[in-house]
Amino acid sequence: MSDIETLEPAAAEGAARKTLTEALLYLDGVTVTFDGFRALNALSFTIDPGEMRAIIGPNGAGKTTMMDVITGKTRPDKGDVFFDGGTTDLTKLDETQIVTLGIGRKFQKPTVFESHTVLDNLRLALKGQRRALPNIFRRETAAARERIDEIFETIKLTEHRGRLGGALSHGQKQWLEIGMLLAQDPRLLLVDEPVAGMTDAETAQTAELLREINANGHSVVVVEHDMTFVRDLGVRVLCLHEGSVLAEGTLDQVSANERVIEVYLGR
Ligand SMILES: Nc1ncnc2c1ncn2[C@@H]1O[C@H](COP(=O)(O)OP(=O)(O)OP(=O)(O)O)[C@@H](O)[C@H]1O
């Protein structure tokens, strides 16, 4: 056994872990190594059903790798990753199966179809209609139309539905993409730095949007560096560092943690 394999992180201050059967998402001892470098080091945390959680931490802390593990893009070397009260072992599923299970991911950069209308972007994303562009010309059911209207209300783009995706502002593209995720009705949304590059007003509106999505019953994990936004979310915060949990709690608790100040927030 090499030295690196013997290094286990200490339990983080403020950690409030649920048992396997209580948790929507359960990570225990998850380790990912790239060429001998530990991107995740015995990472353990849980997300409650219906919870929204913010994940912060310095560059290279392992936030992206953590999301890659949850979505099946990266396989852990060690550790457990379970969904839905321990019923589903995510390490045994591929990326498509994990999406089908109800875990949706929004990457940092918006990837809407720029040459299609905002409405067609959403139609394409609707469950069962994602296979090919010609699907958008099929007749929509009343239920699908109602769902599209609802999502437009939520993402506040109703009046922009006839515009081309490429004509939207950066913030509007991010909201449209969040709407496209919602069209798949995921139980858990993973959202990576949604407010990077947004104006202050867009940032505030995004916090409101995610709070509403969460209030509608979707669990949400948001990775973000913008502390004003994290404060606006008003949820429990997890700070990652060197691939494991450094601190967990309210934003006030986490930002008062000496180690978090030292490695991330600064004085
Ligand atoms: N495929 C890979 N091969 C080698 N090293 C990798 C790979 N992916 C990530 N890493 C390394 O693992 C560490 C964790 O990276 P990760 O991208 O998960 O951090 P992060 O917290 O998302 O950082 P950021 O805030 O900059 O996005 C980094 O040191 C990174 O260089």
The ligand as a MOL file (V3000), in Angstrom:
LIG
                    3D

  0  0  0     0  0            999 V3000
M  V30 BEGIN CTAB
M  V30 COUNTS 31 33 0 0 0
M  V30 BEGIN ATOM
M  V30 1 N -9.1100 13.5950 -16.1190 0
M  V30 2 C -8.2210 14.0490 -15.2490 0
M  V30 3 N -6.9260 13.6740 -15.2840 0
M  V30 4 C -6.0240 14.1370 -14.3880 0
M  V30 5 N -6.3400 14.9800 -13.3780 0
M  V30 6 C -7.6000 15.4050 -13.3060 0
M  V30 7 C -8.6250 14.9800 -14.2150 0
M  V30 8 N -9.7870 15.5760 -13.8610 0
M  V30 9 C -9.5110 16.3300 -12.7930 0
M  V30 10 N -8.2130 16.2370 -12.4430 0
M  V30 11 C -7.5490 16.8970 -11.3150 0
M  V30 12 O -8.3050 16.5990 -10.1710 0
M  V30 13 C -8.3870 17.7440 -9.3080 0
M  V30 14 C -9.8310 18.0570 -9.0180 0
M  V30 15 O -10.3970 18.6300 -10.1840 0
M  V30 16 P -11.8890 19.1440 -10.3020 0
M  V30 17 O -12.0610 19.6280 -11.7090 0
M  V30 18 O -12.8040 18.0840 -9.8320 0
M  V30 19 O -11.8920 20.3660 -9.2940 0
M  V30 20 P -12.9820 21.5220 -9.1270 0
M  V30 21 O -13.2250 21.6530 -7.6750 0
M  V30 22 O -14.1310 21.2490 -10.0170 0
M  V30 23 O -12.1980 22.8090 -9.6310 0
M  V30 24 P -12.7840 24.1410 -10.3580 0
M  V30 25 O -13.4240 24.9730 -9.3020 0
M  V30 26 O -11.5320 24.7560 -10.8980 0
M  V30 27 O -13.7230 23.6960 -11.4350 0
M  V30 28 C -7.6380 18.8630 -10.0060 0
M  V30 29 O -6.3410 18.9460 -9.4650 0
M  V30 30 C -7.5960 18.4260 -11.4450 0
M  V30 31 O -6.4350 18.9010 -12.0970 0
M  V30 END ATOM
M  V30 BEGIN BOND
M  V30 1 1 1 2
M  V30 2 1 2 3
M  V30 3 2 2 7
M  V30 4 2 3 4
M  V30 5 1 4 5
M  V30 6 2 5 6
M  V30 7 1 6 7
M  V30 8 1 6 10
M  V30 9 1 7 8
M  V30 10 2 8 9
M  V30 11 1 9 10
M  V30 12 1 10 11
M  V30 13 1 11 12
M  V30 14 1 11 30
M  V30 15 1 12 13
M  V30 16 1 13 14
M  V30 17 1 13 28
M  V30 18 1 14 15
M  V30 19 1 15 16
M  V30 20 2 16 17
M  V30 21 1 16 18
M  V30 22 1 16 19
M  V30 23 1 19 20
M  V30 24 2 20 21
M  V30 25 1 20 22
M  V30 26 1 20 23
M  V30 27 1 23 24
M  V30 28 2 24 25
M  V30 29 1 24 26
M  V30 30 1 24 27
M  V30 31 1 28 29
M  V30 32 1 28 30
M  V30 33 1 30 31
M  V30 END BOND
M  V30 END CTAB
M  END
